[in-house]
Amino acid sequence: MAFIDEITIHAAAGKGGDGVVRWLHMQGKAKGGPAGGDGGRGGDIVLEGVHDLAALGGYRYEKEFKAQNGQHGGNSNKKGANGIAIVLRVPVGTLATNLETNMTIEILEEGQQEVILKGGMGGYGNARFKGPENQNPKECTLGKPGQVADIAFTLKLIADAGLIGFPNAGKSSLLNALTRAHSKVGAYPFTTLDPHLGDFYGRILADIPGLIEGASTGRGLGSKFLRHIERTALLVHLVSAEQEDVASAYRAIRNELDIFSTDLSSKPEVVVLSKVDVVDEETQERKLKELARAAGKEVVPLSVIDDELLKSFSDSLSKTLAG
C-alpha cells in the first residue's frame, strides 16, 4: 500500500433512532399504559492507532464513511439497538482535524481509540412522558442526527532517529546499510520523495526527504520535510565530503531547523561527515575539522563502503539510542 501522509475524507456518524408511541396490551382493556421505547444511539466515527505507516493509503479510493443509524424504539418499553460504530485505522503519529469545528485529535499509541464524530442521541418514546397529569401521553421525539464533517489526516512520523541533510548526503545509502530497508538511491536531487523507515535493533530509523535552503518557507519539499522530524528523538545530520564548503552546508540545514521550530533545532544531534571515501586523507581531516568547528561538537567520519567505519558508527548509534 502506498505511503500517504496527508488525506481528507468525509464521514458521518449515525442518526439516533426515533422514539415511538406504543401501548401495553392488557387482557380485557382496549389499551394499557404508555409503553413506547426510546430510539437507539447512532454509531460513532472512531479513530484507532496502528503501527502501519501505509494505513492512510487505504483512504485514497474510499473516502466516504457512514456509521450505522440507531434503531427505532419498540413495544413494551424496548429500547432500539445502538448503531454500530465505524473504526478508521490510522498510523500512530496521525493528527486528525474535524474541518467543521477545527477540533484536532492526536493518535500517539497503538490501540488508542478516540471518537471524532459522535452519533446522534435516540429519541424518547411516549413512556418517557407519563406523569400525574399526563397518564396517556401520545408524544414521542425523533432521534438526533449524528455529527458530519470532512476530516483531514496528517501524519507526523515518530522515529527514534531521523537522518537529515541535503539531497545526496548519503542518507538512503546509510539507512540501507544499517537496516536493509532498501530505500531508493540515486545521484540526483530529491531522491527520497517519501520518508523511508528501517528497523535498527528494535529502534526506528527514518530517512527523511532531502532538505534545501528555504524549506522553512515552503521551497522544495518545505514544511513537509520539517514536519516529519518534529517527533524524531535524535537527529543524525549528514554532510557529504563532496561538499566544497562543509561548514556552510551544515549551517544552512541548521538555519532551516531554527526558523521552523526552536523545539526542532534543540533536539540531540549526531553530526556525520559522509562519503569520506571520495576524498583523500588530507582533505578528509581538513573537512572534519571545519565541520567540527561549525557544529561545535565532534564529527563522525563515515563511508558505507568502509566496513570498519560503518560498524563503529552502528555501535555508537546503538548505544546512543539505548540511552
TORNU-57723 format. One line per 5 residues: their letters; for each residue z, y, x of N, C-alpha, C. Coordinates in pm, whole numbers, plus 32768, in hexadecimal, padded with zeros to 4 digits. Last residue first. Layout:
<nodes>
a) Z:Y:X:Z:Y:X:Z:Y:X  ... .
</nodes>
This chain:
<nodes>
galtk) 89DD:81EB:87FB:8A3F:8256:87F8:8AC7:823A:8826  88F8:816B:87DA:8971:811F:87B7:89EA:817B:87B5  8848:8224:883E:884B:8210:87AD:88C6:81C2:8782  8880:8206:8951:8893:8287:890E:889F:8276:8878  8835:80FD:897F:88C1:8125:8991:88DE:81A8:8949 .
slsds) 8721:8111:894E:8774:80B4:8900:8807:80DA:8909  86D2:81C0:8A14:86C8:81E9:8989:871F:8191:8930  86FE:8120:8AF7:8746:819D:8AE7:8744:81CC:8A55  8649:804F:8ACF:86D8:8034:8ADB:872C:80B0:8AC0  8558:80E1:8ACD:857F:8092:8A59:8615:8076:8A5A .
fskll) 8550:8148:8BD2:8558:81A3:8B60:8589:8159:8AE4  853E:8058:8C62:85AE:80B4:8C7B:85BF:8114:8C04  844C:7FF3:8C02:84C9:7FAA:8BE9:8542:8005:8BFC  839B:80B9:8C60:83A6:809F:8BD0:8429:8057:8BB0  83B5:80A5:8D74:83DA:8122:8D32:83F0:810C:8C9C .
eddiv) 8355:7F99:8D91:83DB:7FBF:8DC0:840B:803F:8D7B  824F:7F9A:8D2B:82B6:7F47:8CEC:8343:7F71:8D13  8179:8085:8CE3:81D3:8067:8D52:824C:801C:8D17  80F5:80D2:8C0B:80B7:8064:8C57:8108:8043:8CD4  8179:81A4:8BA3:8180:8128:8B56:813E:80B4:8BA0 .
slpvv) 8248:8265:8C68:81BE:8238:8C55:81C5:81B2:8C0D  8325:8372:8CA9:8301:82FA:8C5C:826B:82E3:8C5E  8450:8418:8D0E:83C3:83F9:8D26:839E:8377:8CE0  8529:84EB:8C5F:850C:845F:8C7E:8477:844D:8C99  85EF:85F9:8CCC:8573:85CC:8C8D:8555:853E:8CBD .
ekgaa) 8720:86A6:8C89:86D6:8641:8CD5:865D:8613:8C85  8704:87FC:8C17:8741:8777:8C1A:86E9:871A:8C6D  8678:88DF:8BDB:8705:88EC:8BFB:874D:8866:8BFB  856E:88F3:8BAC:85BF:88AE:8B47:8654:88C0:8B5F  8511:897A:8C8D:84F2:89B0:8C08:854E:8974:8B9E .
ralek) 856B:88D1:8D5A:8599:895D:8D55:8583:8998:8CCA  84DC:87E9:8D1A:856F:87E7:8D17:85A8:8875:8D10  83D7:883D:8D4C:83FE:881B:8CC4:8496:8819:8CB6  83DF:8862:8E5F:83BA:88D1:8E08:83EA:88B8:8D79  8421:875D:8EB8:847C:87CD:8ED2:8460:8842:8E75 .
lkreq) 8341:86CE:8E5F:83C6:86A7:8E31:842A:871A:8E44  827A:874B:8EF2:827C:875F:8E61:8301:8733:8E25  82B9:86F4:8FF7:82B5:8783:8FD7:82C2:879A:8F40  82A1:85DF:8FDB:8322:8619:8FFE:8326:86AD:8FDB  818A:85CC:8FA0:81F0:859A:8F42:8277:85DA:8F5E .
teedv) 8118:862B:9088:8106:8677:900B:816F:864D:8FA5  8165:855A:9135:818F:85E4:9150:8186:863A:90D2  80E6:8478:90C6:8179:847F:90CD:81AB:850D:90E3  7FD6:84D3:8FE5:800F:849B:9060:80A4:84B7:9066  7FA1:8470:8E8A:7FAF:84D4:8EF4:7FEA:8492:8F70 .
vdvks) 7FA0:83A9:8DD1:7F21:83F1:8DE4:7F2A:845C:8E50  809A:8340:8DAE:803D:82F0:8DFC:7FBA:833B:8E19  812A:83D4:8CFF:8136:83F8:8D8D:80D7:83A8:8DE5  8134:83E1:8BE7:80B2:83CD:8C2B:80B9:83F3:8CBF  8240:84D0:8BAB:81F2:8457:8B91:8171:8456:8BE3 .
lvvve) 8375:8532:8BD5:82F2:8552:8C0E:829F:84D3:8C05  8457:856C:8AD2:840D:8508:8B1E:838D:8546:8B55  859A:85AD:8A5E:851B:85E6:8A8C:84D8:8585:8AEC  8650:8582:893D:8630:8544:89BD:85A6:8578:89E5  8739:8636:887B:86AF:8629:88AB:86AB:85E2:8931 .
pkssl) 87EA:8677:874C:87E6:863E:87D3:8757:8620:87FC  8793:87A6:8695:87A3:8714:869D:87A5:86E6:872F  875C:88AF:8677:87DB:888C:86B7:87F2:87F5:86C1  8674:88CB:85E9:866E:88E9:8677:86EF:88C4:86C1  86CF:888E:84E7:866E:8838:8529:8671:884E:85C0 .
dtsfi) 8774:8962:84AE:87AC:88DA:84AC:8751:887B:84F8  86C1:8A33:84B2:8724:8A2C:851E:8765:89A2:8522  856E:8A0E:846D:85F6:89EE:8443:8653:89EA:84BB  847D:8A90:84BF:8483:8A44:8442:8512:8A30:8412  84B1:8B07:85B2:8481:8B59:8542:8497:8B11:84BE .
dlenr) 84F9:8A2A:864F:8558:8A98:8639:8531:8AEB:85C0  840D:8994:864F:8486:895B:8615:84EA:89C9:85F3  8364:8A41:86D7:8342:8A1C:864E:83BD:89E1:8607  83E5:8A48:87D0:83DA:8AC2:8781:83BC:8AA3:86F0  83BD:8947:8830:8444:8972:880D:8442:89F0:87B7 .
iarya) 82A9:8954:8861:82DC:88F9:87FA:8367:8924:87CE  82AA:8A16:892E:825B:8A2B:88B5:828C:89D3:8843  8341:89A5:89FA:8377:8A18:89B1:832B:8A32:8930  8291:88D8:8A52:8315:88B8:8A1B:834A:892A:89C5  81BB:8971:8AAE:81A5:890F:8A43:822A:88EA:8A00 .
savde) 8236:89FF:8B7C:8202:8A48:8B06:81ED:89E9:8A91  826C:8929:8C2A:82D9:897B:8BF6:82AD:89C7:8B7A  8175:88C4:8C70:81CE:8870:8C1F:823F:88C2:8BE2  8047:8921:8C90:80C7:8968:8C95:812A:891F:8C39  7F8B:8856:8C74:7F87:88AA:8CEB:800E:88F1:8CFF .
qeasv) 7FCD:870D:8C0B:7FD7:879C:8BEE:7FDA:87ED:8C6F  7FE5:860B:8C63:7F5D:8644:8C65:7F5F:86DA:8C49  80DF:85BE:8C2F:80C7:85ED:8CB7:803B:8625:8CC5  8149:8621:8AE9:80EF:85D4:8B3E:80E2:8613:8BC8  827F:8606:8A60:8221:8668:8A99:81CB:861D:8AFD .
lhvll) 833D:85A1:894D:82E0:8579:89B6:8287:85EF:89DE  8478:8583:88E0:8412:85EA:88F3:83BA:85C5:896A  851B:84F3:87F1:84E7:84CB:8873:846A:8520:888A  8636:8548:873A:85AC:856C:875A:858A:853A:87E5  8700:849D:8650:86E7:84BD:86DD:8653:84DE:86EF .
atrei) 8700:848C:8536:877E:84A0:857F:8767:84D1:860D  863F:852D:8446:863F:84D5:84B9:86B8:84F4:8511  8615:85D7:8378:867F:8574:8367:8683:850F:83DA  8543:8677:83CA:85C0:86B7:83A3:8633:8654:839E  8450:860A:83FA:84B3:85F7:8463:8537:863A:8442 .
hrlfk) 83B0:8643:8321:83CC:85B6:833E:8430:85A2:83AE  838A:8754:8326:83DF:871A:82BE:840A:868C:82E2  82CE:8778:83F1:8359:879F:8408:83B8:8762:83A3  81DD:871A:837B:8216:86DD:83F3:82AC:86F8:83FC  81C9:87CD:82AA:81C5:873E:828C:8200:86F0:8301 .
sglgr) 81B3:88C5:8315:8239:889D:82E7:823D:880A:82C1  8098:886B:83DA:80FC:88CC:83AE:8181:8892:8385  7FB1:87FE:841E:7FFF:87B2:83BD:807A:87FF:8390  7F24:893D:844B:7F19:88AD:8463:7F5F:885F:83F5  8013:8A35:83E1:7F9A:8A0C:8428:7F9C:8976:8443 .
gtsag) 8103:8A85:836B:80A3:8A39:831B:8025:8A10:8362  81BF:8AF4:8407:8182:8B4E:83A3:8112:8B09:8357  81FD:8A2B:84AF:8269:8A5B:8458:8236:8ABB:83EF  8116:8A11:8548:8133:89AE:84E0:819C:89DF:847E  80E2:8AB2:861B:80C8:8AEA:8597:80E6:8A8A:8527 .
eilgp) 806B:89B9:86F9:80A8:8A3C:86E9:8081:8A76:8660  8086:886D:866D:8040:88D5:86B6:808A:8958:86A4  80DE:8712:8679:80FF:879B:8655:80AA:87FB:86A8  808E:85D3:85EB:808B:8635:8657:809A:86C4:8627  8172:851A:8517:80EF:8559:8532:80F8:85C8:8599 .
idali) 825D:843E:85B9:8243:84AA:855B:81BD:84EC:857C  82C5:8309:85C0:825F:8357:8606:8231:83C1:85A3  840E:82A5:85B0:83A0:82E0:8564:8345:832D:85C2  84DD:8188:85B6:849A:81F0:8602:8423:8221:85B0  8607:8103:8547:8581:812D:851D:8551:819E:8576 .
rgyfd) 86AE:7FE3:85D0:86A6:8073:85BA:8616:8098:8597  8698:7EDA:860E:86E0:7EFD:8595:86E6:7F92:8577  85FC:7EF0:86F9:8680:7EB0:86FB:86D5:7EDB:8684  8536:7FAD:865C:8560:7FA8:86E8:85EE:7F74:86ED  8426:7FAB:858E:84B0:7F7A:8599:84CF:7F66:862D .
glhpd) 8365:80CE:853D:8376:804E:857E:8408:802B:8588  8279:8194:8485:8300:8169:84A6:82FE:80E4:84ED  81B4:82B8:8479:81BB:8227:8488:8247:8203:84B7  8143:83C2:83AA:81A9:8389:8401:819E:82F0:8405  7FE4:840B:83B3:805B:83E6:8369:80C3:83B3:83CB .
lttfp) 7F36:844D:8478:7F35:84A0:83FF:7FAB:8480:83A6  7F1A:844F:85BB:7F75:8415:8559:7F7E:846F:84DF  7E58:84EE:863C:7E4B:845E:8637:7E9C:8423:85C5  7E30:85FF:8661:7E57:85CB:85DE:7E3C:8536:85D0  7D2F:85F7:8762:7D9C:8637:8717:7DB4:85F6:8690 .
yagvk) 7CFE:84C9:8823:7CC9:853C:87D9:7D39:8577:8786  7D02:83B6:888A:7D0A:842E:88DD:7CC7:84A3:8894  7DD5:82DF:87C7:7D53:8315:87E9:7D62:8396:8834  7E6C:81E3:8705:7E6D:822F:8781:7DE0:8262:879C  7F40:8185:85F9:7EBA:81A6:8626:7EC1:81FF:86A2 .
shart) 8047:809E:8633:801E:8123:8607:7F96:8141:8644  80C5:7FA3:8655:8034:7FAD:8647:800A:8031:8607  81C9:7F69:868E:81AD:7F9C:8607:8119:7FAA:85EC  8261:7F06:8763:81E9:7EBD:8736:81C2:7EE7:86A8  832A:7F9E:87CD:8344:7F58:874F:82D1:7F00:871F .
lanll) 82E1:8011:88C2:836E:7FF4:88A7:8384:7F99:8830  81CC:802C:88B4:8207:7FE4:8925:8297:7FBB:8909  81AC:80C6:87CD:8174:803F:87D4:81B7:7FED:8841  822B:81B1:8822:825F:8167:87AF:822C:80D7:87B1  817E:81F9:88F4:820A:81D6:8910:8245:8187:889C .
sskga) 8092:822E:886B:8094:81C4:88D0:8122:8199:88EF  80E4:8306:87CF:80B9:8289:878F:80BE:8215:87F1  8122:83C8:8898:8188:8397:883A:8161:8311:87FC  8088:844F:894E:80A6:83C2:8969:810A:8386:890A  8029:8544:8918:8098:853F:8978:80BF:84AF:8998 .
npfgi) 7F62:856F:885D:7F3D:852D:88DB:7FAB:852E:8944  7FF2:8693:87CD:7F96:8622:87C3:7F73:85F0:884F  813F:86E0:8850:80B6:8703:882D:8062:8685:8815  8264:8645:87BA:8216:867C:8828:818B:86A0:87F8  834F:853B:876E:830B:85B9:8753:82C1:85E8:87CE .
lgada) 83D5:842D:86D0:8387:8452:8746:8337:84CE:8724  851B:840B:8657:8493:8437:863A:844E:8461:86BB  8609:8317:8600:85CE:836A:8668:8540:838D:8642  8654:82B8:8509:86BB:82C8:856F:8689:8321:85E1  85E0:8359:83DC:85CD:8301:8450:863B:831C:84B6 .
ilklt) 856A:839B:82B1:85ED:838D:82F0:85DD:8328:8361  8476:847E:8237:849B:8405:827E:8529:840B:82B3  845F:84F5:8101:8488:8520:8186:84BB:84A3:81CE  8379:850D:7FFC:83C1:84B4:8055:83E0:84FB:80D9  837C:8580:7EBA:8362:85A9:7F44:83B8:8553:7F9F .
faida) 8301:8582:7D74:8344:8534:7DDB:831B:8568:7E65  8326:862F:7C4D:82E8:8634:7CD1:833D:85E5:7D34  82E7:85F2:7B01:8348:85DC:7B6C:82FD:85D9:7BF1  82C9:868F:79CA:8285:8664:7A44:82F0:8659:7AB0  8387:8619:78AD:836C:8674:791C:830A:8637:797E .
vqgpk) 8469:85F6:77A1:83E1:85E2:77D1:83C6:8645:7841  8578:8553:76FF:8547:85BA:775A:84BE:8593:7791  854D:84E1:75A9:8579:84D4:7633:8540:8543:7688  85B4:856A:746A:854E:8546:74CD:858A:8536:7558  86AB:84CF:7397:867E:853E:73EA:8610:8511:744B .
gltce) 8688:8442:724C:86A4:8438:72DB:866B:84AF:7327  86FC:84E5:7120:8694:84A8:7172:86C3:849F:7204  880B:8492:7041:87C6:84EB:709F:8762:849C:70F3  8852:8489:6EE0:8850:844B:6F64:8808:84AC:6FC1  88ED:8492:6D9B:88AA:84CF:6E0E:88B3:8476:6E8B .
kpnqn) 8978:8444:6CC7:88ED:8417:6CCB:88A2:8453:6D42  8AC4:83D0:6C94:8A65:8429:6CD6:89D8:83ED:6CDB  8BA1:839B:6BD1:8B1E:8358:6BD2:8AB5:83B3:6C12  8C80:8438:6BEB:8C90:83A8:6BF0:8C0B:835D:6BFD  8CE9:8545:6C46:8C5E:8515:6C46:8C61:847D:6C59 .
epgkf) 8DE9:858E:6C64:8D9B:85DA:6C01:8D0A:85AC:6BFA  8E41:84E0:6D29:8E89:84E9:6CA9:8E37:852E:6C3D  8D0B:8455:6DB1:8D89:849C:6DBA:8DC9:84A6:6D31  8BF5:83E9:6E6C:8C53:83CE:6DFF:8CD6:8418:6E19  8B44:83FE:6F3A:8B5F:8478:6EEC:8BC0:8461:6E78 .
rangy) 8B0F:8310:6FB2:8B53:8376:7002:8B84:83EB:6FAD  8A71:8288:6F05:8AFD:8261:6F0C:8B4F:82C8:6F58  896C:82DD:6F2D:89BA:8321:6EC4:8A4E:82F9:6EC6  893E:82F8:7099:8928:82BE:7015:8985:82FC:6FAE  88C6:83E3:7187:8937:83A9:713E:8907:836F:70B9 .
ggmgg) 87DE:839A:7299:880D:83E3:7224:8880:839B:71DF  8812:837B:73FF:87EC:8346:737C:8823:839C:730B  87A0:845C:74FC:880C:841E:74B1:87D7:83EA:742B  8696:8417:75E6:86CF:8462:7577:873F:8415:7532  86C7:83D9:774A:8693:83B6:76C6:86DA:8405:7658 .
klive) 869C:84B4:785D:86F4:846E:7800:86AD:8451:777C  8620:8499:799F:8600:84C6:7917:8653:8472:78B5  86A8:8437:7A78:8668:84B9:7A87:863C:84F1:7A00  87B8:8384:7AE4:876A:83A5:7A6C:872D:842F:7A7F  87B7:82BC:7C04:87D5:833E:7BCA:877C:8352:7B50 .
qqgee) 882E:81CB:7CE8:87E8:81E6:7C6B:8817:826B:7C31  880F:812C:7E1F:8843:81A2:7DD7:87EE:81BA:7D5A  878A:806A:7EAB:87D4:8041:7E34:8810:80B4:7DE6  87B0:8113:7FDA:876F:80A6:7F94:87C7:807C:7F1D  87E4:8276:7FD1:8811:81EF:7FEF:87C1:8188:7F9F .
lieit) 878A:836F:7F82:87AC:835D:800F:87D2:82CE:8035  86DF:8441:7EBE:86FB:83B2:7ECA:870E:8392:7F5E  872D:855D:7E09:8712:8529:7E8F:873A:8496:7E93  86A1:862B:7D11:86F7:85B8:7D30:86CB:8580:7DB6  8693:876D:7C87:8667:8711:7CEF:86D0:86A6:7D06 .
mntel) 8617:8834:7B82:8685:87E1:7BB3:864E:877C:7C17  8551:88C5:7B09:8564:88DA:7B99:85DF:8891:7BCF  8505:888F:7A09:8589:88CD:7A1B:85A5:88F4:7AAB  8403:882F:7A24:8425:887F:79AD:84A6:88CC:79C4  83F5:8792:7B01:83AD:8811:7B06:83C3:8866:7A8A .
ntalt) 84E5:86F1:7BA5:84BA:8703:7B1B:8479:878D:7B14  84B3:8658:7CD7:84CB:86D8:7C94:8490:86D6:7C08  8538:858B:7DC6:84F2:858A:7D45:8516:8608:7CF9  851D:852A:7F0E:854D:8596:7EB7:84F9:8592:7E39  8562:83FF:7FC2:850E:8449:7F62:855D:84B6:7F1B .
gvpvr) 85F2:835A:805E:85C6:83D7:809C:8574:842D:803F  8570:8222:8005:85E7:826B:8032:85B8:82E5:8080  845B:822D:7F1F:8495:8212:7FA4:8516:825F:7FBA  848D:81BF:7DCA:845E:8223:7E2B:849D:8206:7EB2  8448:8139:7C90:8479:811D:7D18:8438:817E:7D7A .
lviai) 84B4:817E:7B58:844B:81A2:7BB7:8484:8191:7C44  84F6:80D9:7A37:852B:80EF:7ABD:84B6:8108:7B1C  8525:812D:78EB:84C0:8111:7951:84FE:8135:79D8  85FF:8092:77F6:85DE:80F9:785A:8568:80CC:78AF  85D6:803F:76A5:85DD:800E:772F:85B0:807D:778F .
gnagk) 86A2:80CE:759F:8622:80B7:75E2:8636:808B:7672  87A2:8020:74E6:8778:808A:7543:86F1:8068:7580  8789:7FB5:7392:878F:7F96:7422:8763:800F:7475  8849:804F:728B:87CB:8026:72C7:87DA:800D:735C  8970:7FCF:71F3:8931:8032:724B:88AE:7FFB:7282 .
knsng) 89C3:7F84:70AB:898F:7F4E:712A:8946:7FBB:7178  8A33:7FAA:6FB4:8A61:7FFD:7025:8A2E:7FCE:70AC  8994:7F0F:6F0A:8A1D:7EE5:6F2D:8A50:7F2B:6FAA  8846:7F3D:6F94:88A8:7F29:6F28:8931:7F09:6F62  87FC:8017:70B0:87E3:7FAC:7050:884B:7FA8:6FE1 .
ghqgn) 874A:8119:716C:87C0:80D4:713B:879C:806C:70D2  862D:80E6:7244:8671:8126:71D4:86ED:80D5:71AD  8639:80D0:73AD:8617:809B:7329:8665:80E5:72BD  85BD:81B7:74A5:862A:816D:7466:85FD:813C:73DC  848F:8185:7565:84DE:81CD:7501:8553:8176:74D2 .
qakfe) 846B:814D:76C6:8469:811B:763D:84BF:8172:75E0  83C7:8240:779B:842F:81DE:777C:842B:81BB:76E8  8298:826B:7836:82E4:828A:77BE:8348:821B:77A3  81C4:82FD:7926:822E:829D:790A:827D:82CA:788F  80A6:8325:79E5:80E3:8342:7963:8149:82D5:7942 .
keyry) 8020:82D6:7AC5:8072:834F:7ACF:80B3:8377:7A4C  7F8A:81FA:7B83:7FD8:81F9:7B07:803D:826B:7B0E  7F1F:823B:7C77:7EC4:8220:7C08:7F0B:821A:7B82  7FF5:8279:7D21:7F74:82BE:7D30:7F1D:82B0:7CB5  80E1:81F8:7D25:80CF:8259:7CB9:804B:82A6:7CC6 .
gglaa) 80F9:815D:7E04:80E6:8117:7D85:80CC:8175:7D11  813E:8205:7ECF:80B0:81E3:7EC1:8093:819B:7E3F  824D:8207:7ED8:820C:8272:7E8C:8176:8258:7E79  8280:812B:7F85:829A:8120:7EF5:8256:818D:7EA4  826F:8118:8094:81F1:8120:804B:8203:8125:7FB4 .
ldhvg) 836A:80F2:80F5:832F:8175:8107:82AC:8187:80BB  8469:805D:8076:83D9:8044:8077:8394:80CB:807E  857F:802C:801E:8551:8037:80A8:84BF:800C:80B0  85BF:80F3:7EFA:8597:8075:7F39:856E:8090:7FC9  8675:8185:7DED:864D:8189:7E79:862D:80FE:7EAF .
elvid) 8606:81D7:7CAB:8650:8176:7CFD:861B:8179:7D8B  8621:829E:7B85:85EE:828D:7C0D:8645:8229:7C58  85D2:8283:7A2C:8634:8270:7A98:85EB:8261:7B1E  85C8:8301:78F4:8573:82F0:796A:85D1:82F2:79E2  8660:824E:77DB:865B:82B4:7844:85E8:829A:78A5 .
ggrgg) 8619:820F:767F:8624:81E3:770A:8617:8257:776C  86DE:8298:756F:8660:8281:75B6:8676:825A:7647  87D8:81EB:74B1:87B3:8254:7511:872E:8231:7553  87B0:818A:7356:87CE:8171:73E3:879F:81E3:743C  883E:821D:722A:87CE:81F4:727F:87FA:81DD:730E .
dggap) 8946:8195:715A:890D:81FB:71B4:8894:81C2:71FF  8928:8104:700B:894E:8107:709A:890C:8179:70E6  89AD:8129:6EC7:893B:8140:6F20:8966:814F:6FB1  8A5D:8102:6DF9:8A5F:809F:6E66:89E6:80AF:6EC3  8B2B:8179:6CF2:8AC3:8194:6D55:8ACF:8135:6DCC .
ggkak) 8B94:807C:6BFD:8B9D:80F8:6C48:8B2E:8107:6CAE  8AB9:7FCF:6B1B:8B3D:7FEC:6B4F:8B3C:8071:6B9A  8A0A:7FBE:69E2:8A0E:7FD5:6A73:8A9D:7FF0:6A9C  8A38:7F34:68F7:89B0:7F61:6919:89A5:7F7D:69AE  8B03:7E12:6906:8AF4:7EA3:690A:8A65:7EC6:6930 .
gqmhl) 8B11:7D03:6914:8B3A:7D40:6896:8B30:7DD7:6896  8B46:7CFB:6A6E:8B2D:7CAC:69F6:8B65:7CF4:697A  8AB6:7DFB:6B2E:8B30:7DB7:6B00:8B15:7D75:6A7A  8A26:7E77:6C3D:8A01:7E29:6BC6:8A7A:7DD5:6B9E  8A40:7FBF:6CB7:8A75:7F37:6CB1:8A48:7EF4:6C32 .
wrvvg) 8917:8072:6D0B:8990:8060:6CB8:89BE:7FD0:6CC2  8882:816F:6DE2:888C:80E7:6DAD:8910:80DC:6D60  87C1:8241:6E92:8815:823E:6E19:8810:81B0:6DE1  87CC:8255:6FFE:8790:8230:6F7D:87F7:8239:6F0C  8768:8300:712E:87CD:82C8:70D6:878F:82AD:704C .
dggkg) 865E:82AC:7211:8693:82F8:719F:8709:82B0:715E  867D:8296:737B:865B:825F:72F7:869A:82B1:7286  860B:8386:746D:8676:833E:7429:8647:830A:73A2  84F7:8350:7548:8532:8398:74D7:85A3:8343:749C  8504:8322:76B0:84EF:82F5:7626:8533:834E:75BE .
aaahi) 8472:8406:77A0:84DC:83AD:7773:84C6:838D:76DF  8349:841B:784E:838D:843E:77D1:83F8:83D7:77B4  8292:84A7:7960:82EA:8441:7926:832D:8477:78A8  8198:84C0:7A51:81C9:84F3:79D0:821B:8483:7990  81A6:8509:7BB5:818C:84B3:7B42:81BB:84F9:7AC3 .
tiedi) 8130:855F:7CF4:816C:858D:7C76:8144:852F:7C06  817B:8533:7E50:812F:850E:7DD9:8179:853F:7D5D  818C:84FD:7FA6:8195:8561:7F3C:8141:8534:7EC6  8162:842E:8052:81E4:846F:8059:81F3:84E0:7FF4  80E0:82EC:806D:80D4:836D:8028:815D:83AE:802B .
fam) 803A:81EB:8100:80AD:8243:8111:808E:82C8:80CE  7FB6:80E4:8032:7FA8:815B:8083:802A:81A8:808D  8000:7F89:8055:8000:8000:8000:8000:807C:8058 .
</nodes>
